[in-house]
Amino acid sequence: MAKRTYLRDILSLLGSNLTVTLCNLAIGVILTRWLGAAGYGLYSAIIVVPIMVIGFTQLGIRRSTIYHIGNKLLPEDHIVSALFILLLWTSVLSILICGFVYFFSTGQPFDPLIIVLVLLTIPLLLTNIFAGGVFLGKEDIRRASIVNAGPTIMTFLLTILFVWGLNLSVLGAFAAIALANFIMFFFTYRIIIVQFRYNITWKYHEGIMKSMIKLGLVNAIAVFIMQLNYRLDILMLKKLSTLEEVGFYSLAMQIAEQLWHIPLAIETIILSRSANSNDDQNIHRTVASIFRVTLIIGLIGSISIFFLAPLLIPLIFGRAFTHSITMIQLVLPGILLMIGFRILNSRLTGMGKPQIAIYTFLPALVINFILNLFLIPRYGGIGAAWSTNVSYAFGAIAFVIIYSRMVKMPLTEILRYRASDFYFLRDIKKILFRKRAVTR
């Protein structure tokens, strides 16, 4: 049983995620102002490929690692050794698929130097993703937070240097990502090999490999479907509209998806705790309470973004991106509903049942695709935003219904608010007073 409270772990990762949010916003400001709508659209069109491919080819190994290390049924040395072999496999597969997509991409050709840089960055990204799984499986939230925020902080600083300082344009943006992940690679390698002192071998642990791949593959399919649902709009906009429209919509989604940083911190902790706990009923009640509170936080955040977007978008990103404001406001309901899904999905994934997300979001993906075919040619990014709303709403509502049946908890029990839901406010007060006492 972990000694730290849910609140402490959530606040730790939340601080990391807020840092990521601020850095991503700052990166977005630099890229939109220095690259323009077309340049930012080109950047988005390139980066969406490895994001989607890695979402699938990592085979869900990060979450599978959390589950296997957390259960403590197998030697950690063997698990981590198997993880290194899987890292090699997934890196090669990801590079091949991304290279194929770029090579046969229609429309505007991509700069070969940028593509080579992107492909070389893939193994570094995967190493940091897998290392995060090791840290979370051991409930080492501090190091997990560093791996989460570190690359983004360094990418921000390097983007200032390469894009703004050296004026390297889109190439500089990807050089910043590559170098940041290269630095973090050495940090994770040092922790796992030197400090944890794992005895890494290249022996093929057949049982462990099969177990990790079996669970991870289901995770991978679920993540890929959700990632495709997140990014399908950008791909279809590139095909059915203009790069400027891609740039407007990409910025809109980047802003709206900042709401996910709070549930991301929470879902990561739930996933880690679920893998390390046998008290299912207590976890179910805790997750339901967190689900309800997070929806309120998300609603407050959505309202804030809705009213602040018209003021801040022209000020921060320039008047050229005012077209993104309506897209941001339109897509907020779907983003809010997805917050609830992410919280509940983390619980089922920690229980080793990630396949439920596939059952709900595969139909949602089809709905998104069909609506985009009709709406994007006529309305551009506005149509993509409406498609996203309908798709997210369908998938999230269907998932909550199925989750209720899976954990044998009535919908009214999941949705009904209680005074106890807000006891965490007292815990925050205790933490703040304790910190003040220490500083004195």
N, C-alpha and C positions, 0 to 999 in steps of 0.2 A: 504494500500500500504506500502510495506516495505521501511524503511528509508535507509537501507544499499544497496549499489550497488551490481549488480551481481558479479563484480570483487572482491569486498571485501569478500563476502561470499564464492566465489570460492577459493580465496587465503587462507581463514581460513581453509576450509575443505581440500584443497590441502596440506597445511602444515601438517595437521593431517594424510593424506594419505601417504605423503612422509615419515613421521615417521613410519607409519605401514610398508611401503616398506622396509626401512632400518632394522627395527627390524625383519621382516620376513626373510630377507636375512641373517641376523646374526643368527637367529634360524636355518635356513637351513644349514649354515656353521657348527654350533655345531652338529646338528643331523647327517649330512652326514659324518662328520669326526669321530664322536664318535660311531655311530651306524653301519657305513659301508653301502654298497649298499643293502644288504639283509635286514639289520635292518631298514634302511630307507624305503625300500619297504614294510616291515611289518607295520611300522608306517603309511604309506600312505594308505595301504589296510584297516586299521582299521578306520582311521579318515574320509575316503571318505564316509563311511556309514552314520554317523550323519549329515555330510554336505549335502548330498543328501536328507535324510529323513526330516531334519529340513527345507530345502528349500521348501518342499511340505507341511508338517504338520503345519507350522506356518500359513498356509492358507492365505498368502499374507496380514496378519493383519497389519504389519508394514506400508505398503503403503496405506492400507485402512484407517489406523489411521491418516496418514498425510492428506489424502483427506477429511475425516470427520471433523477433527479439523480445517483444513485450510478453509473449507467452512463456518464455524461458523453458521451452521443451527441448531445444536443440543447443549444442555448444555454439557460443557466439563466434568463435574463431572460424568454425565451419560455415556459418551463415555469411560472415563478412568475406570469406574466401570465395564462396559462391557468388557473392555480390560483385566482386572484381571481375570474375569471368563474364557475368551478365553485362557488366559495364562495357567490356570489350565488344561483345556481340551487338549490343544495342547501339553503340557508337558507329560501328561499321554499317549497320542497317540504316540508321538515320542519315548518314552521309550519302549513301547510295540513293535513297528515296528522294532526299532534297535535291541532290545533283540531277536526278532524272527529271524532277518537276521543273527545275530552273532551265535545264537544257531544252526541254520541249515546250517551254512557256511561249504562248502566243502573245501577240501585241508588241509592246515596247520591250526591246531586248535589255537584259540586265548587264551591268559592268562585270566582266569576268573576275577582276581583282576583288570586287566586293563579294562575289559569290564564293571565291576561294576562302576569303576571310571568314565568312559565315560558316562554311563547312568545317573549317579548322576549329571553330569555337564550339561546335556541337559536343565533342567529348568532354570539354571543360564544364559545360552546362550540366551534362548528365552526371559528372562526378559530384558536383555540388548538390544536385538533386538527391542522389543516392546517399550522400553523406548526411544530409538532413534526415533521411529515414533512419539511419543508425542512431543519431542523437535523440530523435523523438522516441524511438523504440526503447532507449535507455532512460527516457524522461529527463534528458539533459536539455532543459528548455533554454538555458543561457546560450549554449553553443548553437542550438537550433536557431535562435534569434539572430546570432551573428551571421550564420550562413544565409539566413533569409535576407537580412538587410545589407550585408557587406558588399555584394556585387553591385547593388543599385546605387549605394553611396559612391562607390568608386566610379561607376559608369557616369554618374552626374558630374563628378569632378573632372573626369577625362573628357566628357562631352564639351565642357567649357573650354578645355585646352584644344581639342582637335577641331571642333566645329566653329566655336566662336573665336578662339585665339589663332589657330592655324588656318582657318577657313577651308577645311577639307571636305565640307559638304556631307553628302550621304556616306561617303567612304569614311569620314571621320566619326560619324555616328556609330558605325559598325566596328571601327577600330577601338572605340571606347568600350563597347560591350565585350569585345574579345580580350582586351588587356585586363579589364576588371575581373573577368572570370578566370583568367590565367593566374592572377594574384591569389584569388580565393581558393583555387585548386591547391596551391602549396599549403595554405592554412589547414584545409581539411585533411590533406595527406599527412601532415605533421601530427595532427590530433589523433587520427586513427592508427597510424603506424607507431609513432614515438610515444605518445602519452597513454593511449589505451593498450598498447603493446600486443596487438592482435598478431597471432602467428599466421600470416597469410601464405597460403599455398595455392598452386594452380591445379590441385587435384580436383577431379570431377566428382563432387559429392552428389551422386545421382538422386538420392531420396530428397535431399534439401533442394536441389535445383528444380526437380519436378514439382515439389510443393510450392516453392516460391513462384515458379512460372505459372502454375495452375491458378493460384489465387491472383497473381499479378496480371495474368492475361485478361481475366474478367474485369479487374480494375482498369486495365489499359483500354479495353473496349468502351467501358463506361466513361472514362475520362476523354477518350477520343470523340465519342458522340457528343459529349457536352462541349468540348473545345470546338468541334465542328459547328455546333449550334451557335457558339459565341462568335465564330469567325466566318461563317458561311456568308454573312451579309457583305463582308469586305471583299471576298472572292467574287461574289456575284455582281457587286457594284463595279469592280474592275472590268468585268466582262460586259455588263449591260449599261454602264454609265461612263463617267469620266474620272480621271485621276484626281481632279479637284474635288469631286463629290466623295471619292474615297477618303481624301484628306479631311474633309468636313466631318464625315461620319466617324472616322477613326478617332478624331479628337473628341467627338461627342461621347463615344463609348468609353474612351479613356477617362473622361471626367465622371460619367455616371457610374462606372465600375469601381470608383474609389469607395463607394458604399460597401463593397465586398471585403475591404480590409479588416473591418471589425469582425464579421462572421468568419473570415479566414483564420484569424487568431483563435477564435473560439472553437471552430471545427477541428483545427489541428490539435488542440488540447483534448477535445472529446475523443478524437481518434486515438491519441496516445494513451489516455486513461482507459478507454474501452479495451484496448489490447492488453492492458496490465491488470484488469479487474475481473473478478468472477461474480460480483454482486450486481446482477442484471437489473433487478427491480429498482435499486437505489439509483443506478445510472440512468434508467428510463425516466424516473421522476426528475432527476437533475437536468437531463437534456431537454425535457419538455418545458421546464421552468426557464432554462437558458433560451430556448426557442421563442417563448413569449416575450421575454425582455428584449431580445435582439430585434424582434420585429418593431418594437416601439422605438428603439434607438435608430433603426433603419428608416422608419417613417419620419422621425425628426430630421435625420440627415437628408432625406429626399426633399422635404419641404424647404430646407435651407438651400439646397442646390438649385431647386426650381426658381426661387426668388433671387438668388445671388448670381446665377449664370448670366442674365442680361447685363449685369453691372460689371462682372469680373472678366468675362470672355474677351470683350474688346480691349479692356485695359491691360490684361495679361498677355493674351495671344495676338492681339492686333485686330483692327476692324475687318481685315480680310476674312476672319473666321466667325463673323457674326451669324453666318448661315448655320453654324453648328448649334446655336442656342436652342432653336425649336426642336432639333433632334434630341438634345439632352433632355429637355422637358418631356418630350413624348415617351422616351424609353424608360423613364424612372419607375413607372408602375411594375413593369416586368422585372427590372433589377431588384426592386423591393421584394417581390414574391420569391425570387431566387435566393434571397437571404435565408428564408425559412427552409427551403430545400437543402441548402448547403449544411445547415446545422443538423438536420435530421439524417441526411445522407452520411455524415461523418460517423454517426452512431452505428448505422448498419454496416458501414465499411469496417469499422473497428471490430464488429462481430463476425467479420469474414463473409459478409453478404453484399458485396458491391453490385451484384447483378440487378438489383431492384432499380437502380438508376437507368439501366439499359431499357428495361420494360417501359419506363415512363417517358424517357427522352428520345428514344428512337422514333416513336410517332410524332413527337414534338418537332424533331428535325425535319421530317417529311412535310409537316405543316409549314415550317419556316421556309423550306425550299419552294413549295408551291406558291405561297403568298409573295415571296420575293420575285418569282417569275412574272407575276402580274403587276406588282406594285412598283418595283424598281424602275422599269422602263418609263413609267409615267410620272413617278414622284421622286425618283432618286433616293437620297439618304432618308428623306421623310418616310417613304414607303418601306425602306429597310427597318426603320424604327418601329413602325406599326407591326411588321412581320415578327420582329423580335418580341414585342409585347405579347402577342397572341401565343407564340411558341412557348415562351417562358411561363406564361400563366397556365397553359394546358399542362406542361410537364410538372410544374411545382404543385398544383392542386392534386393531380393524379398521384404524385409521390406521397403527399401527406395522407391521402386516403389509404394507400397500400401500407405505408409505415404504421398506421394505426392498427391495421390487422396483423402485421408482422410481430409487433411487440405486445399485442393484446391489450391495447390502451384505447378506450373510446375517444372519438374525435373531440367530444366535449371536454374530456379530461386533458387533452393536449392543448386545447384552445382557451380554456377558462382561466382567467387571471386570478391570482391569489395574493394576499398581502405578503406571504413568504417569498414570492418572486423577487421582492425588492429588499430582502435582507442583506443583499450584497452591498447596499449603500452603507450599512453599519460597518461592514468589513473594510470598505474603502476608507471610512473615517478612522478606523483603528490603525490602518497602515499609514495614513497621513500623520496622525498624532505620533506614531512610533518613530517615523522619520524625523519629525521635528525634535523629538526628545534626543535622538542620536546626534543631530546637528548641534544641539546645545551642549 
